[in-house]
Amino acid sequence: VYLSDASGASPLVYAASWWSESDVGTYLSDVHAPIWTNLMAVKAPLHRSLSCIYFGNSPALEARFGMPGPFWARHYLFYVNGRPLTLIYEAFSNALETYLGPNDRWTAPFGRLA
């Protein structure tokens, strides 16, 4: 999914998640609501484990975000009762600098985002 600001003009975040078929019905009762909203509704005892942070280029994201990379991204796992529940991947548009301020710490890419 692509997540946008209130105007819906350009996406700010690309997000994907992978679930076991047996968990989808239990934890995602409203597939149109954000994952976090669903998980809080069932009061799932969650733990999040950040697995990796990326900073790199992606022609596909450049086309979708409408701006050049490099982009920051991350993937993490949600665990419930010590068991892996879902893997989530998020990539962030540089347009977020409008809301968060400039990202001038890194000036050269050192990786490639799929």
N, C-alpha and C positions, 0 to 999 in steps of 0.2 A: 504494500500500500504506500501511497505517497500522502504525506501530511502537509497541509498548507496553513497559512495564517487565515484570519477571518475573511479576508478578501477573496481567498481561493485562487489568486492570480498565478503564482508559481509555487511549486512544491518546495518545502524547506527541509523535509526529512523523507528518506526512503526507508521503509521498515519491512522486514520479512520475519516470519516465525515458522517453526517446524514443531509439530505436535504428534504424539501418538494418537492414533484413531480412537483408542479407548478413553483418552482424556478429554477430547474435544467437547463431547456432550456434557461432561461433568463440570468443566471449568469455563466453557465459552457458551453460556446460555443465550447471550445476545450477540450474534456475530457482527452486528453493526456498531456495537459499542467498543471502546478501546479495551485492550486486553486487561489493563490494570483495573478498570471499572468492573469487569467480569470477575476478576480474582478477588477483589474486595467484597463483592456481593456474596460470594460463597465463604468469605472469611478464611481463605486458604492460608495456612501457616507457611509463609514464603521465606526463602533465602535466595539472594541473587549473588551469583559468582561471575564477576567480570573476567572473561577469558582472554580477550585480545583487543588492542587498540590499533587502528590503522591510520595512515596518512599517505594518500597516494592518488593517482590519476585513474579516471575511468571515462572513456569516451561515451559510454551509455549514460552515465550520470551527468556528464557535461551537457549532453543533448537534452535530457529531461529537466535538469535544473536551469538550463539556459545560461550557463556561465562556465568559465574554465575552472578546472581543478587546480591544485590538488584538494581533496576533501578528507575530512576526518570521518572515521567510522569506528564501530565497535561491535563485538558480539559477546553475549553473555547467556548464562543458563539460569533459569528459575528452578529451584528445588522446592518440593513440598514434602514435608515429613522425611527429609533426607533423600528423596527420590527425584531424579531429573524429571522435570515437567515439560519444559519447552526451551528451545534455543531461539534467541532473538538476535537479529542482525539489524543495525541501523547505520545509515550513512547520512551525513549532514551537509546541506547546501551552504556555500559561503555567504549566501544572502542572510544567514543568521547574524552576521556581523552588524547588520542594521539594528538588531535588538540587543546584541551582546557586546558590541564594540569590536574594533579591528583585531584580527589575528595576525600580528606582525612578528610573532616569535619565530615562526618557521617560514622560510622563504623559498626553499628548494624541496621538491618532492623526493622521497626516498623509497617509494613503493608504488605498486599498482593495485587498484581495487578492481575486483572482477566485475 
